[in-house]
Amino acid sequence: MKKSLGLALGALLIVFSGCTSLKENKPLESKLGVLWVQNSGEYEALAYQAFNSGKTAFLENKINGKNAVVVDLDETMINNSGYAAWQVENSKGYSSESWTKWCEAKEATAIPGAVDFANFIVKNGGDIFYISNRHENVYNPTMENLKALGFPQVDSKHLLLKNKTSDKAFRVDSLRDQGYKIVLMVGDNLDDFGSDVLHKTNMERVAFVKAHKNNYGNRWIVLPNPMYGGFQTSDLTLKPWNGK
């Protein structure tokens, strides 16, 4: 019993001891999240749930015209937990050098349900656009990785990586300029759904969620990502039970 309690407390400390991401050179704080993504049935269940909801939402929102579904890549359509696990095992933080090497290795796997979802969209008259903040310097290996996993429409029209800015608004707006209706957006980070929360505090991000609560499960689908994300800002605080 004491051993189990100790393990549980240790796990909680890993999660809550700090609120920085792998990018801030504290990979051990994300160990429990990585273990959860790589091993738990709950993670897979949530992924399938998200994509099943996305299929329904697409059919309900599509128009007689040009329908676009915008998806993020990392931790939305493809799983980079292998890189995150490498960071934990080697006590390494994020670096552009190791991240580029990971992307060039083309070892990212598909999120459960993602390939089926993408093919469903295309089969039912939509275009799927992969708008990612991977840098264009890994464009070719990213494209090859996606094709090998079975994703459709992996070409220069549909795969839009970062050039100068992490703000995706310009790339999304370019689809509207082409006459597309953005029927659905899928991501793992609030930043994937608009510029309003980019580089904002967590309090502002929570306010954004409340203001757009009717979009979730309808026009916006969120995938779980406990390993890193925009929520890891300086204003995070624990809200403990008072013990009474």
N, C-alpha and C positions, 0 to 999 in steps of 0.2 A: 504494500500500500504506500509506504513512504517513498519507495523507489519510483512508483508510478506518479505520485504527486510531484516528486522532484523533476521528473521528465516533463510533466505538464507545465510546471513553472518555468523550466528552462526554455520550453518552446514558446511560451508567452513572452519571455524576456527577449527572445530572438526577434519576435514580431514587433514588440513595443519599445525596445530599449533605445531606439532611435528611429527617425522617420526620414532617413536619407535613402537614396536609391543606389543601385549598383554603380551608376555613373559618378557617384560621389565617393568611390573607393571604400565602401563598407559592405562588401559582398556577403559577409556572414549574417548580417541582419536580414537578408532575403532567403536564407537557407530553408526555412520552413515553407515559404511560398514556393520555392523551386521544388521541394519534395512533394508538395500538394499537387502542383501542376503535373509532375511526371508520374505520380502514382495513384492519385485518388479517383474513385469512380464519380465523386461529386463534381470534380472539374469537368470530366467528360460529359456528365449529365447536363451541366449548365451550358456547355458548348452546343450540344445537340438542341437543347431548349431554345437557345438564342437563334440558331439557324432555322429551326422549325417555325419559330415566330416570324423570322424574316421572310420565309416563303409565303406565309399567310398575308403578311403586311404588303408584300409586293403585289400579290394578286388583287388585293383590295384597293391599292392605290394606283395601279398602272392605268395609263390612258391610251387612247388610240393615237399613237404618235411615237416619239422617240423617248423611251424610258431608260433612265440611267440609274444604276445602283453603284454607289461609291463605297468602297471598302478600304480600310487600312490594311497593311500587311502584317507587320510584326506583332505577335500575340493576338491577332485578329483572324487572319487567314493562315498564317504560318507560325510555327512554334520554335522559338529560339532558346528553350530551356536548357538545351545542351551547352550553349555558350554560357548561360547563367550558372549552370552546375560547374563548369570549368572554372569560372571566376571564384566560386565558393571553395572548391577543392584546392585551388592554388592561391587563395587569398589575394586575388587580383581584382582591381577595380576596372571600370570601363576605360578603354582607350581606343582611339580611332584606328590604331594599328591592329590591335587584336580583333576589333569588330570587323574591319575590312577582311582580315584573314578568315574569320568565321563565314562571312558572306561569300567569299571566293571559294570556300570549301563546299558550298551548296548542300549543306547537311540539315538545313531547317526542314522540319516535317510539317505536314498539314494538320491544322487544328481539326479535331473530330467534327465531321459534318460540313466542313468548309468547301471541299471540292464538290460534293453533291449539291450544296447550296448554289455555288457559282454556276454549275452546269444547268441547274434548274432555272436560274434567271435567264440564261441565254436561250434555253429551250422554250421558255414562255414569253419570248419577245423582247427581252431586255438586253441592255449592254452593261457589262460589269467593268468598272474602272478601278484599277488598283492605284490609289493615291497614297504614297508612302513617303516618309521622311528619311528613308534610306537615301544616301547621296548618289548622284548619277555616276560616280566613279565605280560603283558596283552594279551598274545597270545590267550588263551582260550576264554575270553569274546569277543575279536575281531572276532574270528572265529564264535562264536555263533551269534554275531550281524550281520555279513555278511550273514550267512545262513538264518537267520530269514527274511532278506530283499529280499532274492531270488537270490543272486549272485551264479553263478556256479563255479565249481572247487575250492571250499573252502576246502583245505586239506593241509597237511604238505608239499606237493610238490609245491603247487602253492602260498601259503601264506608265504612270507619271511619278517620277521620283523627284527628290529635292534638288534644286539647283542653287538658289541663293538663300531662300527663307524657309523656315519650318512652318510658317503660316500657310495653310492649305487653301485659303479662300480664293486666291487667284486661279489655282488649278481647277477648283470646283466651278468657279464662275466661267471658266473657259468652256466648260461643257454646256452651260446655259447659253453661251454665245453661239454654240453650234446647234441650238434648237432642242436640246435635251431637257426633259423634266427630271429633276432629281427625285426619284420615287422613294428611295431608301438610302440611309447611310448606316454603315456598320463599323464599329471601332472598339478599342479597349481603353481609350483615354478621352476625357471630355474635349481635349483639343481637337479630336477628330470630327467634332460636330460644329465647329465654328471658332472664330477668332476671339470671341468675347472673353474666353477664359485663359487665353494664351499668356503665360507668365504672370498669372494672377494668384492671389493668396487662396488657401483652401476654403476660407470663409466665403470668398467671392465665387469659388467654384460650386460650393454647396448651394448658394443663392441661385446660381445659373440653373442647377438641376431643378430646384423648386419652381423656377419660373417657366421651365419647359417640360414639366412632369408629364404632360399629355402626349409628348412625342415618343416617350420610351415604350417600346413594344409596338409602336405604330409606324413612325417614320424613322426612328433611331433605334438601333439594336446595339447593346453593349455586351462585350465579352469580358469575362473575369480575368484580371491580371494582378495577382498579389506580389509579383516579383519586383516591379518598378512602375513608376508612372508620375504624371503631373500632380497627383495628390500629395506628393512628398515635398511640401513647402515648409517654410520656417515657422508657420503659425500653428502647426499641429500640436495638440496637447491631449494628454490622457484625461479621461473623465471617469475616475474610479468610484466604486461603491464606497459609501462612508463607513461601512462596517457595522451599521446598526440594524 
